[in-house]
Structures are given as C-alpha cells and as structure tokens.
Amino acid sequence: TLLGGQVGEELGWRGYALPRLAMRFGLGGASLLLGVLWAGWHLPLFFILGGDTVGQSFPLYVLQVTALSVAIAWLYLKTQGSLLLTMLLHAAVNNTKDIVPSAVPGATQPWALSTSLVAWLTVILLWIAVGYFLVDMRKAGLPLPLVRRATAA
C-alpha cells in the first residue's frame, strides 16, 4: 500500500532527519548513518511472532536497509527533495519483499547470517549501486532545497 508506514517513515527519515544530518556529515555519510538507525527502528519486529521479518537475518537486514537508505537519499537528491517519490520507492520495496521473500523457512535466530540466496544477491546488487550513489552524491554536494529544509524551524 502507498499509505502505509512508509509515509510516516519518509517524512521523518528523509523529510526531517536527512537534511539535518547532511549538514553535519554530508549526504553520503548522513544516508549511511540514517540507514543503520532505520534498521534499528525495525529491530523489535524481528521478535514478533507472525511478523513479516520472521525467518530473516537482522545483520543482513541492516546491510539491506542501509544500502536502501543511500539509494533513497540519492533519489531524494536527484528529485530536488521529492518526498512523494521516496515514499513511492519505499512502498515498492515493501511490496516487492512480499513477492520475492528473502526469509529462510524455519529460521528462528535473527542474529544468525542468512542462507537465503535471494537475500545475499539483493545485498550484493544494492551495495554495487551504493558505490555509484555515494560517488555521485559527493560530486553533487548539498542541493539548495535540502539546505533550506535543514535550516527551517
């Protein structure tokens, strides 16, 4: 769904936190830090029976979400701060994970590394893209709309 948790998350992560963190750490550093925080935000879901993260590896999830945070920050940069497009990408990822699950049936230890080929391929492909995104963000610097949002009260 489009009007799920991603609306609130994107308002908070990209609309509020990213511009402010980017002023201090740069856009790449801020997006990496935000990815780790974002993954931590979801940690309790790994301990709820019947949740959609059951059977997934939290360390692998941290790698996936951190890489996704960089990709969404890059999209945010390239669209001059469009939260609608970050929400759409977030919604697409949330819905795709239900179509192509990366959980391992019967896995009960969220701290163990995953044996899911889909999960590892996702991480590898995401981090290859992250390399490009980080270099591109470093060249671009901070766009004016992001600076304005960071300095707004």
Backbone as numpy.savetxt, mean C-alpha at the origin, in Angstrom:
# Nx Ny Nz CAx CAy CAz Cx Cy Cz
-15.86 -3.50 -3.55 -16.69 -2.31 -3.55 -15.82 -1.07 -3.55
-16.33 -0.01 -4.11 -15.58 1.25 -4.12 -15.73 1.98 -2.80
-16.88 1.87 -2.17 -17.11 2.62 -0.94 -16.80 1.79 0.30
-15.75 1.01 0.23 -15.32 0.21 1.37 -14.30 0.97 2.20
-13.50 0.21 2.93 -12.49 0.79 3.80 -11.45 1.61 3.09
-11.27 1.35 1.78 -10.22 2.07 1.06 -10.50 3.57 0.96
-11.75 3.99 1.02 -12.04 5.43 0.96 -11.45 6.12 2.18
-11.75 5.60 3.36 -11.21 6.18 4.58 -9.70 6.05 4.66
-9.20 4.88 4.25 -7.75 4.68 4.29 -7.03 5.65 3.37
-7.52 5.83 2.17 -6.84 6.74 1.24 -6.94 8.19 1.67
-8.06 8.57 2.27 -8.15 9.93 2.81 -7.09 10.14 3.89
-6.90 9.12 4.72 -5.92 9.23 5.80 -4.49 9.03 5.34
-4.23 7.93 4.63 -2.86 7.60 4.24 -2.31 8.57 3.19
-3.02 8.73 2.08 -2.51 9.59 1.01 -2.98 11.03 1.14
-4.20 11.24 1.60 -4.72 12.60 1.68 -4.14 13.42 2.82
-3.87 12.76 3.94 -3.36 13.49 5.10 -1.89 13.15 5.41
-1.60 11.88 5.63 -0.27 11.50 6.12 0.84 11.65 5.07
0.61 11.18 3.85 1.67 11.20 2.84 2.23 12.60 2.58
1.40 13.62 2.36 1.98 14.94 2.11 2.83 15.45 3.28
2.39 15.19 4.50 3.12 15.66 5.66 4.43 14.90 5.85
4.39 13.59 5.68 5.62 12.79 5.79 6.58 13.12 4.66
6.05 13.39 3.47 6.90 13.69 2.31 7.69 14.98 2.52
7.14 15.91 3.25 7.87 17.16 3.53 9.13 16.86 4.34
9.09 15.81 5.14 10.22 15.47 5.99 11.15 14.42 5.38
10.56 13.40 4.74 11.34 12.26 4.27 11.44 12.14 2.75
10.82 13.05 2.00 10.73 12.91 0.56 9.60 11.95 0.24
9.13 11.97 -0.98 7.97 11.16 -1.36 8.27 9.66 -1.30
9.46 9.26 -1.75 9.81 7.85 -1.71 9.92 7.33 -0.29
10.67 8.03 0.55 10.84 7.62 1.94 9.52 7.61 2.69
8.70 8.63 2.44 7.39 8.71 3.09 6.50 7.55 2.67
6.53 7.18 1.40 5.67 6.09 0.93 6.13 4.75 1.49
7.44 4.56 1.66 7.94 3.33 2.28 7.53 3.26 3.75
7.72 4.35 4.48 7.33 4.40 5.89 5.83 4.18 6.04
5.06 4.83 5.20 3.61 4.69 5.24 3.18 3.26 4.95
3.90 2.58 4.06 3.58 1.19 3.76 3.73 0.29 4.96
4.79 0.48 5.72 5.01 -0.32 6.93 3.92 -0.01 7.96
3.60 1.26 8.13 2.52 1.64 9.06 1.18 1.07 8.61
0.93 1.13 7.32 -0.31 0.62 6.74 -0.45 -0.88 6.99
0.64 -1.61 6.79 0.61 -3.06 7.05 0.33 -3.31 8.53
0.99 -2.55 9.40 0.77 -2.69 10.84 -0.68 -2.41 11.23
-1.30 -1.47 10.54 -2.70 -1.14 10.77 -3.59 -2.38 10.55
-3.19 -3.23 9.62 -3.98 -4.43 9.30 -3.59 -5.66 10.12
-2.55 -5.56 10.94 -2.09 -6.72 11.71 -3.20 -7.41 12.51
-4.07 -6.69 13.21 -5.12 -7.40 13.97 -5.99 -8.32 13.12
-6.14 -8.00 11.83 -6.97 -8.84 10.96 -6.42 -10.25 10.80
-5.12 -10.42 11.04 -4.49 -11.73 10.90 -4.87 -12.67 12.04
-5.52 -12.15 13.05 -5.87 -12.96 14.21 -7.38 -13.09 14.39
-8.14 -12.69 13.38 -9.59 -12.82 13.41 -9.97 -14.03 12.58
-10.52 -15.04 13.25 -10.93 -16.25 12.53 -12.00 -15.91 11.51
-11.84 -16.45 10.33 -12.80 -16.20 9.26 -12.53 -14.93 8.47
-11.49 -14.18 8.85 -11.14 -12.97 8.12 -10.48 -13.29 6.80
-10.34 -12.30 5.94 -9.77 -12.56 4.61 -8.25 -12.65 4.62
-7.62 -12.49 5.77 -6.16 -12.63 5.83 -5.73 -13.96 6.45
-6.68 -14.79 6.84 -6.35 -16.10 7.40 -5.61 -16.91 6.35
-4.50 -17.52 6.75 -3.71 -18.33 5.84 -2.63 -17.55 5.12
-2.57 -16.24 5.35 -1.54 -15.42 4.72 -0.38 -15.21 5.67
0.76 -14.91 5.11 1.98 -14.63 5.86 2.07 -13.13 6.11
2.15 -12.72 7.38 2.24 -11.29 7.66 3.54 -10.68 7.14
4.72 -11.34 7.29 5.93 -10.73 6.72 5.81 -10.49 5.21
5.22 -11.43 4.49 5.02 -11.26 3.06 4.00 -10.15 2.78
2.99 -10.08 3.62 1.98 -9.03 3.51 2.62 -7.65 3.68
3.56 -7.52 4.62 4.27 -6.25 4.82 5.00 -5.86 3.54
5.66 -6.83 2.90 6.36 -6.55 1.64 5.38 -6.11 0.55
4.24 -6.79 0.47 3.24 -6.45 -0.55 2.65 -5.06 -0.31
2.25 -4.79 0.91 1.59 -3.52 1.22 2.56 -2.35 1.11
3.81 -2.56 1.53 4.80 -1.49 1.42 5.06 -1.16 -0.05
5.17 -2.18 -0.88 5.36 -1.95 -2.31 4.13 -1.27 -2.91
2.96 -1.70 -2.49 1.73 -1.08 -2.98 1.65 0.38 -2.55
2.12 0.68 -1.36 2.13 2.06 -0.88 2.97 2.95 -1.79
4.11 2.43 -2.22 4.97 3.19 -3.15 4.25 3.38 -4.49
3.62 2.32 -4.99 2.90 2.41 -6.27 1.76 3.42 -6.19
1.03 3.42 -5.08 -0.08 4.37 -4.94 0.45 5.79 -4.79
1.58 5.95 -4.09 2.18 7.29 -3.96 2.63 7.80 -5.33
3.16 6.90 -6.15 3.57 7.29 -7.51 2.35 7.74 -8.32
1.25 6.97 -8.22 0.01 7.36 -8.90 -0.48 8.72 -8.39
-0.42 8.91 -7.10 -0.81 10.18 -6.47 0.02 11.32 -7.04
1.31 11.09 -7.18 2.21 12.10 -7.75 1.85 12.40 -9.20
1.68 11.35 -10.01 1.44 11.51 -11.44 0.07 12.10 -11.76
-0.86 12.02 -10.81 -2.20 12.57 -11.04 -2.40 13.88 -10.27
-1.29 14.47 -9.84 -1.33 15.74 -9.09 -2.23 15.65 -7.85
-2.15 14.52 -7.16 -2.85 14.37 -5.88 -4.28 13.89 -5.96
-4.63 13.12 -6.99 -6.00 12.62 -7.12 -6.26 11.50 -6.12
-7.07 11.79 -5.12 -7.45 10.75 -4.15 -8.45 9.78 -4.76
-9.27 10.24 -5.69 -10.23 9.35 -6.34 -9.50 8.21 -7.04
-8.43 8.52 -7.76 -7.70 7.47 -8.47 -6.95 6.55 -7.51
-6.45 7.08 -6.39 -5.81 6.19 -5.42 -6.86 5.27 -4.79
-8.05 5.78 -4.57 -9.14 4.95 -4.03 -9.52 3.85 -5.01
-9.57 4.20 -6.30 -9.91 3.20 -7.32 -8.85 2.11 -7.41
-7.57 2.50 -7.36 -6.50 1.50 -7.39 -6.57 0.62 -6.15
-6.77 1.22 -5.00 -6.88 0.46 -3.75 -8.05 -0.52 -3.83
-9.19 -0.06 -4.35 -10.36 -0.93 -4.51 -10.06 -2.07 -5.47
-9.36 -1.77 -6.56 -9.01 -2.81 -7.54 -8.13 -3.88 -6.90
-7.16 -3.45 -6.11 -6.28 -4.42 -5.43 -7.08 -5.25 -4.44
-7.93 -4.61 -3.65 -8.75 -5.35 -2.69 -9.62 -6.39 -3.38
-10.19 -6.06 -4.52 -11.05 -7.00 -5.22 -10.26 -8.07 -5.95
-9.08 -7.74 -6.44 -8.25 -8.72 -7.13 -7.76 -9.80 -6.17
-7.45 -9.40 -4.95 -6.94 -10.40 -3.99 -7.99 -11.45 -3.67
-9.26 -11.12 -3.88 -10.30 -12.10 -3.67 -10.44 -13.04 -4.87
-10.04 -12.57 -6.05 -10.12 -13.39 -7.26 -8.92 -14.33 -7.35
-7.74 -13.81 -7.03 -6.50 -14.59 -7.09 -5.91 -14.63 -5.68
-6.40 -15.53 -4.84 -5.96 -15.54 -3.45 -4.51 -15.99 -3.30
-3.83 -15.39 -2.33 -2.44 -15.77 -2.07 -2.30 -16.52 -0.75
-3.42 -16.78 -0.08 -3.37 -17.52 1.18 -3.08 -18.99 0.90
-2.46 -19.63 1.88 -2.18 -21.05 1.78 -3.22 -21.78 2.63
-4.03 -22.64 2.01 -5.06 -23.35 2.77 -4.45 -24.12 3.94
-5.05 -23.97 5.11 -4.57 -24.69 6.29 -3.45 -23.99 7.04
-2.91 -22.92 6.49 -1.84 -22.20 7.19 -2.43 -21.49 8.40
-1.77 -21.64 9.54 -2.31 -21.05 10.77 -1.34 -20.10 11.46
-0.12 -19.99 10.96 0.90 -19.17 11.61 1.18 -17.92 10.76
0.63 -16.76 11.16 0.83 -15.56 10.34 2.27 -15.06 10.30
3.13 -15.51 11.21 4.52 -15.04 11.23 5.42 -15.87 10.34
4.93 -17.00 9.84 5.73 -17.86 8.97 5.77 -17.27 7.56
6.83 -17.60 6.83 6.90 -17.17 5.43 5.96 -18.04 4.60
5.36 -17.44 3.62 4.38 -18.12 2.79 5.04 -19.09 1.81
4.31 -20.12 1.47 4.74 -21.04 0.42 3.94 -20.82 -0.86
3.15 -19.75 -0.89 2.29 -19.46 -2.03 3.10 -18.85 -3.18
3.10 -19.53 -4.31 3.79 -19.02 -5.49 3.18 -17.69 -5.95
1.86 -17.58 -5.88 1.18 -16.34 -6.27 1.65 -15.18 -5.40
1.75 -15.41 -4.10 2.17 -14.35 -3.18 3.60 -13.90 -3.49
4.50 -14.85 -3.71 5.90 -14.49 -3.99 6.06 -13.81 -5.34
5.34 -14.28 -6.36 5.40 -13.61 -7.66 4.88 -12.18 -7.57
3.83 -12.00 -6.79 3.29 -10.66 -6.58 4.33 -9.74 -5.96
5.00 -10.23 -4.91 6.02 -9.44 -4.23 7.16 -9.09 -5.18
7.63 -10.06 -5.92 8.76 -9.82 -6.84 8.39 -8.79 -7.90
7.23 -8.96 -8.52 6.80 -8.01 -9.56 6.57 -6.61 -8.99
5.96 -6.55 -7.81 5.73 -5.24 -7.19 7.04 -4.53 -6.89
8.03 -5.25 -6.36 9.29 -4.61 -5.99 10.13 -4.23 -7.20
9.96 -4.93 -8.31 10.61 -4.49 -9.56 10.02 -3.14 -9.96
8.70 -3.03 -9.90 8.03 -1.76 -10.22 8.42 -0.67 -9.23
8.56 -1.03 -7.96 8.93 -0.06 -6.93 10.27 0.60 -7.25
11.21 -0.17 -7.76 12.50 0.40 -8.14 12.31 1.55 -9.12
11.50 1.33 -10.13 11.21 2.39 -11.11 10.50 3.57 -10.44
9.46 3.27 -9.65 8.67 4.33 -9.03 9.53 5.21 -8.13
10.42 4.60 -7.34 11.25 5.39 -6.42 12.20 6.31 -7.18
12.80 5.80 -8.25 13.70 6.63 -9.07 12.91 7.78 -9.69
11.74 7.48 -10.24 10.92 8.50 -10.88 10.45 9.55 -9.87
10.06 9.12 -8.67 9.62 10.07 -7.65 10.76 10.97 -7.20
11.95 10.41 -7.12 13.11 11.21 -6.70 13.39 12.32 -7.72
13.27 11.98 -9.00 13.50 12.97 -10.06 12.44 14.06 -10.04
11.20 13.68 -9.73 10.07 14.62 -9.81 10.05 15.63 -8.67
10.55 15.25 -7.51 10.46 16.15 -6.36 9.04 16.20 -5.84
8.75 17.19 -5.01 7.42 17.33 -4.43 6.57 18.27 -5.28
5.44 17.79 -5.80 4.58 18.66 -6.60 3.87 19.69 -5.72
3.55 20.83 -6.29 2.92 21.92 -5.56 1.62 21.50 -4.85
0.72 20.73 -5.49 -0.51 20.34 -4.77 -0.21 19.54 -3.50
0.85 18.73 -3.53 1.21 17.95 -2.35 1.74 18.88 -1.26
2.54 19.85 -1.63 3.07 20.81 -0.66 1.93 21.62 -0.04
0.99 22.05 -0.87 -0.16 22.80 -0.36 -0.97 21.97 0.63
-1.19 20.70 0.31 -1.97 19.83 1.19 -1.23 19.62 2.51
0.09 19.52 2.45 0.88 19.29 3.66 0.89 20.50 4.57
0.81 21.68 4.00 0.88 22.89 4.82 -0.49 23.43 5.20
-1.55 22.78 4.71 -2.91 23.20 5.07 -3.18 22.82 6.53
-3.99 23.60 7.17 -4.28 23.37 8.60 -5.13 22.17 8.83
